[in-house]
Amino acid sequence: MLTSIHLDLEMASWERDEVRIGKLCKTVQEFYTFIDRNRAFIPNYGERYRSGERISTGFVESTGNQVVSKRMVKKQQMRWSHRGAHLLLQIRTRVLNGDWEDVFRRWYPGFRAQTQPVFA
């Protein structure tokens, strides 16, 4: 389908403003390349919706924005700098992804020994 759109745009470029159509063709090709290369990471929202899964991250973004904006206002006694907020969010993301302990262990090799779960 995208190929036919691209061909239609190329045909139109012969008839009209070649510069504008050329830019549009380039943009469509870049978009196609992006979608093609990231296909595995693009969620199927229709499938998620039918399965009863969440299809929006707006509630998470809203909560994050509220927390960060509260700490960034001048009325707070202890407020974050832009750099401090950025670094804190990077650490929090690593904690949530389960990567933080490994990073911390590289920085501080004497950090507590890794514990394995004990099964009875």
N, CA, C and O of each residue as an XYZ file, in Angstrom:
480
protein
N       0.831     -1.192      0.000
C       0.000      0.000      0.000
C       0.878      1.259      0.000
O       0.632      2.194     -0.762
N       1.892      1.273      0.851
C       2.772      2.433      0.922
C       3.512      2.634     -0.399
O       3.775      3.764     -0.810
N       3.842      1.534     -1.051
C       4.526      1.631     -2.338
C       3.625      2.315     -3.354
O       4.099      3.145     -4.130
N       2.338      1.986     -3.370
C       1.422      2.621     -4.322
C       1.259      4.107     -4.014
O       1.142      4.923     -4.928
N       1.251      4.458     -2.730
C       1.176      5.878     -2.367
C       2.418      6.597     -2.867
O       2.339      7.697     -3.415
N       3.564      5.958     -2.670
C       4.829      6.551     -3.112
C       4.811      6.753     -4.631
O       5.237      7.799     -5.120
N       4.323      5.767     -5.374
C       4.252      5.896     -6.834
C       3.292      7.008     -7.247
O       3.570      7.766     -8.176
N       2.156      7.098     -6.546
C       1.199      8.176     -6.829
C       1.843      9.540     -6.602
O       1.640     10.465     -7.388
N       2.616      9.662     -5.532
C       3.285     10.928     -5.238
C       4.327     11.249     -6.307
O       4.465     12.401     -6.719
N       5.052     10.241     -6.748
C       6.042     10.472     -7.801
C       5.373     10.915     -9.101
O       5.871     11.802     -9.794
N       4.242     10.291     -9.423
C       3.502     10.673    -10.638
C       3.021     12.125    -10.520
O       3.085     12.894    -11.479
N       2.541     12.482     -9.328
C       2.046     13.842     -9.110
C       3.176     14.854     -9.209
O       2.951     16.005     -9.583
N       4.384     14.433     -8.878
C       5.499     15.375     -8.910
C       5.802     15.846    -10.329
O       6.358     16.928    -10.517
N       5.448     15.058    -11.308
C       5.670     15.472    -12.702
C       4.693     16.558    -13.115
O       4.975     17.350    -14.015
N       3.551     16.592    -12.459
C       2.486     17.500    -12.867
C       2.468     18.806    -12.076
O       1.957     19.816    -12.561
N       3.013     18.795    -10.884
C       2.880     19.964    -10.016
C       4.233     20.448     -9.528
O       5.263     20.219    -10.161
N       4.205     21.126     -8.381
C       5.398     21.687     -7.753
C       6.357     20.568     -7.343
O       6.140     19.894     -6.337
N       7.404     20.380     -8.122
C       8.316     19.257     -7.902
C       9.036     19.334     -6.554
O       9.291     18.299     -5.938
N       9.362     20.520     -6.093
C      10.085     20.660     -4.833
C       9.227     20.180     -3.664
O       9.685     19.398     -2.831
N       7.990     20.649     -3.609
C       7.106     20.260     -2.504
C       6.778     18.779     -2.543
O       6.802     18.113     -1.508
N       6.474     18.259     -3.715
C       6.153     16.839     -3.831
C       7.393     15.999     -3.521
O       7.290     14.937     -2.907
N       8.545     16.470     -3.941
C       9.792     15.752     -3.651
C      10.039     15.651     -2.151
O      10.432     14.601     -1.643
N       9.801     16.759     -1.447
C       9.956     16.745      0.012
C       8.957     15.783      0.649
O       9.293     15.055      1.583
N       7.740     15.787      0.140
C       6.723     14.883      0.669
C       7.113     13.427      0.414
O       6.962     12.588      1.301
N       7.609     13.117     -0.779
C       8.058     11.756     -1.088
C       9.176     11.330     -0.142
O       9.188     10.199      0.345
N      10.107     12.231      0.113
C      11.214     11.920      1.015
C      10.692     11.644      2.420
O      11.142     10.703      3.073
N       9.751     12.455      2.888
C       9.180     12.278      4.221
C       8.427     10.959      4.320
O       8.546     10.251      5.321
N       7.658     10.624      3.298
C       6.922      9.358      3.296
C       7.899      8.187      3.329
O       7.668      7.213      4.045
N       8.984      8.270      2.565
C       9.987      7.204      2.554
C      10.657      7.066      3.921
O      10.871      5.949      4.393
N      10.991      8.191      4.561
C      11.599      8.149      5.894
C      10.638      7.533      6.911
O      11.047      6.759      7.777
N       9.356      7.886      6.794
C       8.348      7.328      7.698
C       8.234      5.818      7.496
O       8.176      5.059      8.463
N       8.202      5.395      6.254
C       8.128      3.968      5.934
C       9.334      3.231      6.524
O       9.182      2.169      7.127
N      10.521      3.792      6.349
C      11.745      3.177      6.873
C      11.679      3.065      8.394
O      12.046      2.037      8.963
N      11.208      4.128      9.049
C      11.080      4.110     10.510
C      10.138      2.994     10.960
O      10.474      2.215     11.853
N       8.964      2.919     10.344
C       7.980      1.896     10.706
C       8.546      0.506     10.456
O       8.398     -0.386     11.291
N       9.190      0.319      9.316
C       9.738     -0.980      8.960
C      10.809     -1.429      9.952
O      10.832     -2.593     10.352
N      11.688     -0.525     10.349
C      12.783     -0.873     11.262
C      12.321     -1.048     12.706
O      12.969     -1.752     13.479
N      11.213     -0.418     13.078
C      10.742     -0.472     14.469
C       9.481     -1.302     14.634
O       8.827     -1.240     15.675
N       9.142     -2.062     13.635
C       7.906     -2.852     13.629
C       7.761     -3.719     14.882
O       6.666     -3.836     15.431
N       8.853     -4.322     15.330
C       8.797     -5.222     16.489
C       8.485     -4.481     17.789
O       8.033     -5.095     18.756
N       8.718     -3.178     17.821
C       8.533     -2.411     19.053
C       7.230     -1.614     19.074
O       6.915     -0.968     20.073
N       6.486     -1.656     17.996
C       5.239     -0.893     17.908
C       4.094     -1.792     18.369
O       3.811     -2.809     17.735
N       3.433     -1.423     19.472
C       2.360     -2.283     19.988
C       1.137     -2.285     19.078
O       0.841     -1.297     18.406
N       0.444     -3.400     19.072
C      -0.812     -3.511     18.344
C      -1.925     -3.097     19.304
O      -2.417     -3.909     20.087
N      -2.311     -1.836     19.235
C      -3.277     -1.300     20.192
C      -4.656     -1.944     20.045
O      -5.363     -2.114     21.038
N      -5.039     -2.298     18.846
C      -6.325     -2.969     18.650
C      -6.363     -4.301     19.373
O      -7.352     -4.634     20.027
N      -5.279     -5.066     19.252
C      -5.186     -6.361     19.926
C      -5.184     -6.184     21.444
O      -5.830     -6.947     22.162
N      -4.469     -5.195     21.921
C      -4.439     -4.928     23.366
C      -5.818     -4.531     23.874
O      -6.258     -4.985     24.930
N      -6.488     -3.685     23.115
C      -7.816     -3.216     23.527
C      -8.778     -4.404     23.626
O      -9.523     -4.524     24.599
N      -8.758     -5.280     22.617
C      -9.645     -6.444     22.614
C      -9.320     -7.409     23.754
O     -10.196     -8.146     24.206
N      -8.076     -7.412     24.219
C      -7.667     -8.285     25.325
C      -7.921     -7.645     26.682
O      -7.653     -8.262     27.714
N      -8.437     -6.413     26.698
C      -8.719     -5.725     27.946
C      -7.497     -5.088     28.585
O      -7.547     -4.691     29.749
N      -6.393     -4.983     27.840
C      -5.180     -4.367     28.369
C      -5.244     -2.857     28.187
O      -5.990     -2.341     27.356
N      -4.439     -2.165     28.988
C      -4.352     -0.710     28.847
C      -3.675     -0.377     27.528
O      -2.733     -1.054     27.116
N      -4.154      0.657     26.876
C      -3.528      1.080     25.625
C      -2.983      2.499     25.730
O      -2.555      3.085     24.736
N      -3.002      3.034     26.919
C      -2.537      4.402     27.120
C      -1.581      4.471     28.296
O      -1.752      3.773     29.295
N      -0.580      5.316     28.167
C       0.331      5.545     29.283
C       0.125      6.943     29.856
O       0.932      7.414     30.658
N      -0.939      7.594     29.451
C      -1.210      8.957     29.892
C      -1.285      9.099     31.397
O      -0.821     10.095     31.951
N      -1.875      8.098     32.077
C      -1.994      8.174     33.533
C      -0.620      8.139     34.191
O      -0.415      8.793     35.214
N       0.322      7.391     33.629
C       1.675      7.326     34.180
C       2.400      8.647     33.935
O       3.044      9.190     34.833
N       2.288      9.155     32.714
C       2.933     10.424     32.383
C       2.382     11.562     33.229
O       3.133     12.429     33.674
N       1.082     11.562     33.450
C       0.448     12.606     34.254
C       0.966     12.577     35.691
O       1.256     13.623     36.271
N       1.080     11.381     36.261
C       1.592     11.257     37.628
C       3.030     11.751     37.704
O       3.396     12.489     38.619
N       3.840     11.337     36.737
C       5.236     11.795     36.695
C       5.331     13.299     36.580
O       6.141     13.928     37.260
N       4.514     13.875     35.731
C       4.509     15.331     35.558
C       4.118     16.043     36.843
O       4.707     17.068     37.185
N       3.131     15.514     37.559
C       2.697     16.141     38.811
C       3.814     16.125     39.852
O       4.063     17.127     40.523
N       4.490     14.969     39.981
C       5.559     14.853     40.972
C       6.706     15.793     40.633
O       7.190     16.530     41.493
N       7.134     15.765     39.387
C       8.267     16.594     38.978
C       7.910     18.073     39.074
O       8.698     18.863     39.594
N       6.736     18.462     38.581
C       6.386     19.889     38.595
C       6.251     20.410     40.022
O       6.574     21.569     40.282
N       5.780     19.580     40.950
C       5.662     20.020     42.339
C       7.034     20.347     42.915
O       7.176     21.308     43.670
N       8.053     19.548     42.560
C       9.398     19.775     43.078
C      10.139     20.884     42.337
O      11.148     21.384     42.836
N       9.666     21.276     41.168
C      10.373     22.267     40.364
C       9.929     23.701     40.658
O      10.599     24.646     40.243
N       8.814     23.879     41.366
C       8.322     25.237     41.609
C       9.147     25.942     42.679
O       9.699     25.296     43.571
N       9.228     27.233     42.591
C      10.061     28.020     43.506
C       9.504     28.076     44.921
O      10.240     28.400     45.854
N       8.233     27.771     45.104
C       7.632     27.854     46.434
C       8.105     26.729     47.365
O       7.975     26.852     48.583
N       8.636     25.668     46.831
C       9.111     24.548     47.639
C      10.404     24.925     48.361
O      11.253     25.616     47.797
N      10.554     24.473     49.602
C      11.800     24.723     50.323
C      12.956     23.977     49.674
O      14.051     24.519     49.520
N      12.704     22.735     49.296
C      13.736     21.953     48.612
C      13.223     21.675     47.206
O      12.307     20.876     47.014
N      13.816     22.336     46.238
C      13.352     22.108     44.881
C      14.460     21.494     44.055
O      15.639     21.659     44.369
N      14.090     20.788     43.001
C      15.049     20.125     42.137
C      15.548     21.069     41.056
O      14.812     21.932     40.579
N      16.781     20.898     40.684
C      17.286     21.571     39.491
C      16.860     20.709     38.295
O      16.464     19.557     38.470
N      16.942     21.261     37.100
C      16.603     20.475     35.906
C      17.521     19.263     35.800
O      17.071     18.162     35.486
N      18.814     19.471     36.065
C      19.778     18.371     35.986
C      19.483     17.318     37.047
O      19.518     16.121     36.764
N      19.195     17.759     38.261
C      18.894     16.829     39.348
C      17.658     15.993     39.049
O      17.646     14.787     39.297
N      16.623     16.625     38.520
C      15.397     15.897     38.168
C      15.683     14.870     37.076
O      15.194     13.742     37.130
N      16.476     15.269     36.087
C      16.826     14.367     34.993
C      17.581     13.145     35.525
O      17.270     12.012     35.157
N      18.573     13.376     36.390
C      19.360     12.273     36.936
C      18.503     11.362     37.815
O      18.639     10.140     37.761
N      17.628     11.951     38.618
C      16.752     11.159     39.472
C      15.840     10.258     38.633
O      15.644      9.088     38.962
N      15.291     10.801     37.564
C      14.409     10.007     36.701
C      15.172      8.890     36.002
O      14.616      7.814     35.782
N      16.437      9.124     35.647
C      17.243      8.059     35.053
C      17.442      6.915     36.046
O      17.321      5.744     35.688
N      17.746      7.263     37.292
C      17.939      6.237     38.318
C      16.635      5.489     38.569
O      16.623      4.260     38.648
N      15.546      6.230     38.693
C      14.248      5.592     38.957
C      13.880      4.619     37.837
O      13.348      3.540     38.098
N      14.159      4.997     36.610
C      13.875      4.117     35.479
C      14.703      2.843     35.571
O      14.199      1.750     35.315
N      15.974      2.984     35.937
C      16.828      1.793     36.085
C      16.340      0.900     37.227
O      16.403     -0.325     37.122
N      15.859      1.498     38.311
C      15.320      0.705     39.420
C      14.112     -0.088     38.936
O      14.011     -1.289     39.186
N      13.204      0.579     38.249
C      11.986     -0.083     37.772
C      12.288     -1.163     36.735
O      11.571     -2.161     36.663
N      13.331     -0.981     35.937
C      13.716     -1.970     34.928
C      14.539     -3.106     35.518
O      14.801     -4.099     34.839
N      14.953     -2.968     36.789
C      15.759     -4.000     37.424
C      17.241     -3.918     37.085
O      17.976     -4.878     37.317
N      17.696     -2.789     36.540
C      19.098     -2.632     36.132
C      19.951     -1.913     37.172
O      21.178     -1.962     37.090
N      19.339     -1.254     38.136
C      20.077     -0.363     39.019
C      21.109     -1.088     39.882
O      22.223     -0.592     40.053
N      20.758     -2.248     40.427
C      21.692     -2.938     41.322
C      22.980     -3.311     40.593
O      24.066     -3.196     41.162
N      22.874     -3.757     39.343
C      24.075     -4.102     38.573
C      24.954     -2.876     38.325
O      26.177     -2.955     38.430
N      24.332     -1.750     37.998
C      25.089     -0.510     37.778
C      25.780     -0.101     39.076
O      26.970      0.214     39.087
N      25.025     -0.109     40.155
C      25.572      0.279     41.461
C      26.712     -0.655     41.856
O      27.719     -0.204     42.401
N      26.563     -1.945     41.587
C      27.589     -2.936     41.925
C      28.876     -2.692     41.127
O      29.973     -2.917     41.639
N      28.747     -2.233     39.879
C      29.940     -1.893     39.078
C      30.667     -0.703     39.689
O      31.897     -0.671     39.716
N      29.905      0.283     40.183
C      30.518      1.470     40.781
C      31.117      1.158     42.150
O      32.162      1.696     42.516
N      30.451      0.293     42.897
C      30.867     -0.050     44.257
C      30.942     -1.574     44.387
O      29.989     -2.207     44.843
N      32.076     -2.163     43.984
C      32.199     -3.625     43.997
C      31.986     -4.249     45.376
O      31.609     -5.418     45.460
N      32.215     -3.508     46.453
C      32.024     -4.040     47.797
C      30.579     -4.028     48.264
O      30.296     -4.393     49.405
N      29.666     -3.617     47.406
C      28.243     -3.572     47.752
C      27.786     -4.967     48.170
O      28.355     -5.967     47.733
N      26.776     -5.033     49.001
C      26.320     -6.310     49.567
C      26.312     -7.428     48.520
O      26.066     -7.204     47.335
N      26.587     -8.617     49.000
C      26.628     -9.780     48.104
C      25.253    -10.007     47.494
O      24.223     -9.780     48.130
N      25.264    -10.463     46.240
C      23.999    -10.775     45.594
C      23.356    -11.934     46.316
O      24.012    -12.921     46.650
N      22.081    -11.807     46.550
C      21.368    -12.876     47.260
C      20.508    -13.643     46.269
O      19.853    -13.062     45.404
N      20.527    -14.926     46.412
C      19.667    -15.802     45.606
C      18.461    -16.182     46.440
O      18.600    -16.417     47.640
N      17.301    -16.249     45.852
C      16.105    -16.639     46.621
C      16.262    -18.081     47.131
O      16.786    -18.952     46.437
N      15.800    -18.294     48.334
C      15.857    -19.629     48.939
C      14.505    -20.281     48.768
O      13.475    -19.728     49.156
N      14.524    -21.466     48.181
C      13.281    -22.207     47.975
C      13.250    -23.401     48.920
O      14.251    -24.105     49.053
N      12.130    -23.637     49.570
C      12.029    -24.748     50.528
C      11.683    -26.034     49.833
O      11.557    -27.072     50.483
